[in-house]
């Protein structure tokens, strides 16, 4: 383990991990002792990796405050389905509530 530079608020030790090098790492014990300040650090730093005996076990990441985009607003209608819509061969179909009601009445 390589000690990190201590800040005025938090003293932590970080381990160097090839795949997670960009994130600060804290031990499970440190997380237990300093949860509030470490969670605030995760927001400021963009995330933390929690380790147990040097092995990564969890990631704490800040939540994006923007709502997720609605995927249905940007969807593209397939050309074959567009042609089917324009042809008029798609009727209204059966009302699913009526089908379920009829099925239940038959029991």
N, C-alpha and C positions, 0 to 999 in steps of 0.2 A: 504494500500500500504506500502511496505517495501522499503526504499531507498537502492539502490545498492551502491557498493563501487565506488566512483568517480574515473575515470581515468584522466590522464592529458589532454585528448582531449574532452571527452564526459561526461556530467553529465546526468544521466537518473534515472528514478524510475522504478523498476520492480515489478510486481505482481506475486504472487506464484500461479501457475495453475497446478493442479494435472496431466493433460494429456500432458501439454506442458512445464513441469518443466525444461527441459534441454535447452530450448531456452530463450534468453534474450528477454524481452518484453519492448516495447517503446510505448508511447502514440502517437496518431495521431498528436497532437500538436507538440511533440518533433520531429517527423519525418518531419513535415513541416519546422520546424526551423533549423534542422541539417541534412538534407537529405544526403549530400555528405559523412559526417563522419559516419553516421549510415549505409549507404550502404557499405562502406568499412569495418565497423565492422561486418556486416552480412557475408561478405566474410571471414573475419578472424575467426569469432566465429562459422560459419556454419549455420547461419540463425538468423532471428529476427521475433518476433511476434508483429504485430502492433495492438494496442488496441484502442477502442473508449469507453470512460467512463468505463474502466476496462474489457470490453468484447472483446475477440479476433475477429478481422475482416479481417486480412490479414497476410500472411507469406511472408517474403523476404528471398529467399535462393540463395546461390551462384550457378552459372551455371557451370556444369561439362564441362570442356574444351575438353574432349575426345568425338569423334563422337559416336553416338549410334551404336551398332553392327547390322549388317544386319541379320535379323531373317531367311532369306532364305538360308544363308550359313550353318546354323546348323539344318535345318529341317530334319526330318526322313520321308522317303517314307513308307507308310503303306504296310504291306506284301501283302494284297489283290491287291493293285494297282501295286506292283512290279510283281506279277504273271500275271496280265493283260498285262503289258508292254512286258514281256517275251513271252507271248502267241502269239503275233503278231496280235491280234484281234483289236488292236487300229490302225485304219488307219489314214491318214493325215487329214481326215475330209474336210469340205468345207471351203473355204477361206471366212472369215467374211466380208472382204471388198467387195468381189463380191456379197455376199448376200445383203448387205446394198445398193450397187449400183443398183442391180436388183429391190430392193424394191422401191427405189427412182424413177427409170424409170417408174414404174407402176402407179405413181400418176398423 
